[in-house]
Amino acid sequence: MKPPGPAARASVLPVADRGGTVPEDAVVRDCLRRTPPRLPPWLGYDAVGSELFEQITELPTYYLTRVERGLLERHSPEIAELLACGRIAELGSGSAKKTRLLLESCVRLRATTYLPIDVDRGMLRSSGAALCAELDRLEVTGLWGRYEAGLDWLRTHPGEPLAVAFLGSSFGNATRGERDALLGEIARTLGPGEGFLVSADMDKDREALETCYNDPAGHSAFADFRLNYLTQLNRRYGSAFVLDDFVPEACYDADTSTVEGRLRARADRTVPVPGLGLTLRIPRGHFLNVGYSVKFSVQRLTREVGAHGFSLQAQWRDSETPYGIFLFRRRET
Ligand SMILES: C[S@@+](CC[C@H](N)C(=O)[O-])C[C@H]1O[C@@H](n2cnc3c(N)ncnc32)[C@H](O)[C@@H]1O
């Protein structure tokens, strides 16, 4: 029998409405009630936000994608061997352009099922189709929803040995509490001996980080990406934020080793958000948070992940830019 063609090997399943996860509206309401008010990372990724993120990855000053791609180009064969799995799930896969390097090495070893989890259905469709067109022995089932729902789906659909990947240093986009909750979910999804592959940006000086997370002259990808969060709030919840009322910026906090994406109010603003039953009051000079990027040391990462039953097995670090990909192994319980 003829093997199935690329189109038949790529599909997308909605997992967003499975029980057990906090509803989206409740998450956004809770984030907006914090001080400073925060917009959860996933809210910014509609088709426009995803396209803007792709533009960010191409900015000459945004080293993260370039460095991670280099590590995957050099080390994917070794990573694939160590992962030794027939299924790879990825949290926040986006365009999966870098993941393709790893998947190419995986399918050389064995037929592989890739299970990207992302809130952007369009990205899941296009990346799955592109990967299957390029790689034989690959099947892609995109899980359309938030991380927790995707991991829940994996737990209820056992199969070949599994690995969970979290690339793009997106692990650092979550707060400490969110990271702990997510690591707990990942640990519950993986069996003893299975791998968790996570990339992390390491701490650096303020100038390097603020240069990376702000637009260089002549570009506006970061600014547009941050302002798109307000567009999403207006569209989903009927608020009337005026984008020009806010200045997008990124600031590094050395005490917490975190770069914070902000929208700073040019003047006092009171904005009702009818769909969430609340009103935001933002005084002049105050800001909304539109993204954390926590910078790690190896010790901090190993401690956080290790607390959830994982041991560090291998790491691949860039020789010039402090950035790494880390393979943790789920311990026997
Ligand atoms: C910073 S981009 C990284 C994309 C890709 N991994 C890379 O390295 O280029 C984050 C991706 O994660 C997705 N995302 C963010 N938060 C999410 C969540 N809670 N659940 C599912 N997807 C999420 C976004 O839609 C986006 O595609």
The ligand as an ORCA input file, in Angstrom:
! r2SCAN-3c Opt
* xyz 0 1
  C       7.500     33.273     21.935
  S       6.613     32.303     20.772
  C       7.784     30.985     20.499
  C       7.513     30.214     19.240
  C       8.565     29.121     18.943
  N       8.618     28.141     20.012
  C       9.920     29.739     18.742
  O      10.839     29.408     19.495
  O      10.082     30.516     17.799
  C       5.442     31.554     21.859
  C       4.441     30.614     21.181
  O       3.708     29.966     22.224
  C       2.320     30.119     22.031
  N       1.762     30.236     23.389
  C       2.080     31.174     24.330
  N       1.462     30.889     25.485
  C       0.744     29.758     25.274
  C      -0.076     28.958     26.111
  N      -0.300     29.262     27.406
  N      -0.640     27.850     25.573
  C      -0.429     27.508     24.264
  N       0.349     28.247     23.433
  C       0.932     29.336     23.935
  C       2.129     31.320     21.145
  O       0.967     31.221     20.369
  C       3.412     31.298     20.299
  O       3.235     30.557     19.114
*
